[in-house]
Amino acid sequence: MSLVLLTKLLAIVAIVALGYLVGRARWLSPDDRDGDPARTLSYAAFYIFVPALLLRTTARIDLAALPWRTLAAFFLPVVAVMGAVYLLQRRRPQARQMPAAPSVRALSCVFGNTVQVGVPLSAALFGEAGLALHVTLVSLHALTLLTLQTAAVELDLARAGPRAGEPRPRLGATLAATARNTLVHPVVLPVLAGLAWNLGGLGIPGPVDEVLATLGAAVVPLCLVLIGMSLAYYDVGGAWRAAAGISVVKLLLLPALVLAVGHGLFGLRGLPLAVITVAAALPAGSNALLFAQRYDTLQAEASAAIVVSTLAFALTVPAWLAVLAALGALG
């Protein structure tokens, strides 16, 4: 592992530990006041900082230059795994009491830490060309995964809405509520606005771009502190086993499938194959926790999965690099 990547991993662990210390010491809830500072920070991230980042990113994508074959080789297996986990989780009895649980677990299994870990890793391993390809994946990562899973969870919540003894809403009403809640959403709406701005060929005015860039820069440190605080505020005692299972899917199953599909089905070789495989092998990202907190479901599990997968990543990424080297994908 390169010194740059090791430094980044240590920095992530240190900031998460700082968040845990803040949570345990209750520095953000003095005088024993009621409230959940972790949830307040989560709402700030979800309603202010993340939308600014997504709006700016999607408005600046060069749609004409996107490598669609490479993107398909990455996103098809990732979406397939997310869908499979979601459907399996929906069959569990827990889904009746917690309708959002299948979506939270599915997102935790596939949403990678493409920025804090992925960017320095790609730069260190693949240079400028590999980093450019990785950034292309990043630009569509949240757009694809969060939008799909938001639609799924909103549909599940609409179905589960009536209480015992109340009449179930008609299909049309359920679909209308799902569409409304999916579109008018702090993640999906800025993405759609950014794409509309992009397709209109309009540049972002300098002052507006500076505001969005400044807000977006807060996402990474805020989310890392939030992970640590969530570990302190939520009972994660029973979440480590589920977190380990999520980590196995995220660090082993997902990259294996992306590698197989990219190499066998799409015929990718060299740098594109290496970039998408390493991107799939990244640890769970903080957006999974924001998603869990948005729907007040499995927050402790999502936090634990991020920590476990990040620590285990130091052991799994060298193995994937060895596989790629054996295939001749690393120059």
N, C-alpha and C positions, 0 to 999 in steps of 0.2 A: 504494500500500500504506500502511495506517495506521501511525502511529508505534508503537502498542501491539503490532501484529503483528510489525513489524520488530524491536522490542526482544526479543520472545519468540524469534524466529528466531536472533538474535544470541546470546541466552542459551543456546539449545540447542547452537549451534555451539561456544560457549565451554566448556560442560560436557563435550561430546564431546572437545574438544581437551584438556581437563584429564585425562580418562580415558586418552587416548592418551599424554600425558606420563607418567602414572602407570605405564602399561604399558611404555613404552620405558625408563623409569628403573628398572623392576622394584622399585618401592617396596613392593609387597605380596608380594614374594618375595625377602627379603634373604638374604645369605650363600649365594647360588646354590643354594638348596634346591630340590629337585624339586617339581613340582606346577604347576598351572595356576590362578592366582588368578581369572582371568576365568571359568573354569568353576565355581569355588567360589561366586563372586558370583552367577552364573547360577542355580545350584542354590538358593541362598538366596532369590533372587527368585521362582523357580518353585515352591518348596515352602513358603515362609513368607509373603512379602509379597503376591504376586499372588493366592494363594487367599484371603487376608484381604480384599483389595479386592473380589474377585468375590463372595464370600459376603455382604459387607455391601451391595453394590450390588443384587444380585438379591433379597435379603431386603427391600429398601426400595422396589422398583419398584411403582408404582401401576398394577396390571394393568388395572384397569377404565377408566383414562383414556388408555390407549395409542392413538395415532392409527394404526390398523391399515392404512389405505389408503396413507398416506405411508410407513409402514415397509415395506410390500410393494413399493412403487415403488423403494425403496432396496435392499432385501435381495435381491429376485429377480434383478436384473441382476448384483449383486455375487457372489452365489452361482453364477450362470451363468458368469461369467468365471472364477471360482475353479475350477469344475468343468471348464471347457474347457482351462484351463492344465494342470490336473492330468492330464487324459486325454492331452493332447498330450505331456506330459513322460513319462508312463508308456510311451509307444511308443519312447522313446529308449533306446539300448543302456545308457546310464549308469544307468538305473533297475534293471538287473539287479545291478550291483555296489553301488548305493546305493538300497535300496528306499524310503528316506524322502525322497529328493531331489524326486520329483514334488510331494509335499505341502508341503515347505519352499518350493519356488519358487511354488507356487500361493498359499500364504498370503502370501508377500512381495509378490505382485502386487496383493493386494486389502486387506490389513490396514492401515488408515490410522492416522496419529498423531492420534487423535481428542481426546486430552486436552491434551498439551503445546502443540500448534498449534491444534487444532480449537476448544477452548473459548475462548481469547482471540480467535480470528478470528471466531467466531460472535457473541460478545458485542460486538465492535467493529463488525461489519457489520450485524447484525440486531437488536441490542438484547435485551431480556429475553425477548420472545416467541420470537425465533429461537434464543436460547440454550437455552430450555426444550425446544424441539423437538430441538435437537442433543444435549442430555443424554439424551433418550429414545433416540436412536440409539446413543449410547455405552453405555447400560445393556444393550443387546442385542447389541452389536458382538462382544465376545469370546465371549459365550454362543453365538452362532450360528456364527461362523466357526471358532473354535478347536474347538468340539465336533465339527462336521462333519469338519474336517480331521484331528482326532485319530482319529476312527473310521476314516478312510481310511488313515492311515499305519499304524495298528495292524493293519488287515487286510493291508496290503502286507507288513508285517514278519512276520506269522504265515504268510503264503504263502511268503515267502522263507526261512523258518526252517530247513528241512532242508538239510544240506550235501550235497555230491556223494556219491552212493552210498547215502544214507539214504532210507528210505521217506517219502513225503509224508504228512502227517496227513490224516485224513478231514475232509470238509467240516464236519461237526458240531463236531469238535474245533477247527478253525480259527475258526469263528464264535464258539464259546464263549470261546476265548482272546481274540479281538478284543473281544467284549462286556465281558469282565472287565477288560482293560487300558484300554478306553475309559472305563468307569465309575469304576474305581478309579484315578483320574488326578488330579494336583494342580490341574488346571484344571477339569475336568468335574465332579468330586465336590463341590467347594464351590459351584459353580453350581447343581447339583441340590439340595444341602442348603439353599441360600438360597431357591430357588423353593418347596421343600416348606415351609419356615418361613413364607414369604410367603403361600402358599395356605392355610396353617393359621390365618392371621389373627393371628399372634403377633408382638408387637413385640419388638425387640431390647432387652434390659435395658441400662440406662445404662452400667454398668461394662464390659460385654461390647462394647457399641457403641464405647466409647472405645478399647478395646484394638484392635478391628478398624480403626478410623479411623486410629489411630497407625501401625499396621503398613502400612496401605494408602498412607499418605502417603509412605512410603519408596520406592514403586514408581518414580515418575517420575525422581528424581535418580539412584537406583541404576541404572536401565536406561540412562540417558544416559551415565553414567560407563562402564558395561559396554560400550556401543557403541565408545567410544574405546579402551578396553583391548583389545577384540577386534581392532580395526584394527592394534594394535601386536603382538599375540600371534600372529595368524593371517596367513598369506601371502596378501595381497589383490592381489598383482601381476597374476594372471590373472583376477580377479573383476570388474574394472571394466566390461568389455564386457557381461557378463551383467547387471551392476547397471544399466547404461544401458538395456538391453532391458526389465528389470523396471520401471524408472522411466517408460518410454514407456507401458507398459500401465497403470501406476498413475495417472499424472498426465494422460494424454490419452485413452486408450481407455475406461477405466472411467467417468470422469465424463461422457464423451460418451454412453455407453450408458445411464447413470442418467438423464441429462437427456432422452434420447429416450424411454425407457420411462415416466418420470414425466410428461412433457408429452403424449406421443402416446397411450400406452396407458391411463394412470390419470387423465389430464386435470387434472393438478396445475397450479396457477398461483400466482403471487405468492410469498409467503414459504416455504411448504412446498417448492416446486420449487427455490428458491434454496438452502435449507438442505441438502437432500439432494445437490444437485449439488456444492456446495462441500465437503461431507463426503466425497463420493467422490473429489474432486480433492486431498485431503490427501496429504502424503508418506507413505512407508512407516513403520509404527510399530515400536516396539522389541519388541513381542511376537513378531514374526517371527524376530528374533534369538534370543529365549528358546526358541522352538519349535525352531530349528535346533540350538541347543546341547543341548536336551533329547534330541534324536535323533542328536547328533554328526555332523551332515551340513550342508555348505555354509555353515558359520559365517562364513567370510570374505565370501562372496557376499552373505549377508543383511546383514552390517555395511556393506558397500560400497553396497548398494542403499538403505539408510536414509540414508547420507550424501549420495549423489548425488541422490536424490529430494528431500531436504530443501533442498539448495542450488538445484536446478532449480525447486522450488516457487515461489520468489520471482519467477520469470519466467512460470510458467504460470497462477498464480492471477489475475493481472490480466486475462489473456485470457479466462478463464472468467467473470469478473465482467462483462467487456464483452459477452460473449454473453448472459448473463442480463439485462443492462440492455437489450439490443436486443429481448429477448423480453418486456420489461416486468415481469420477476420481481423487480426491485429497486425499492423505493419511493423 
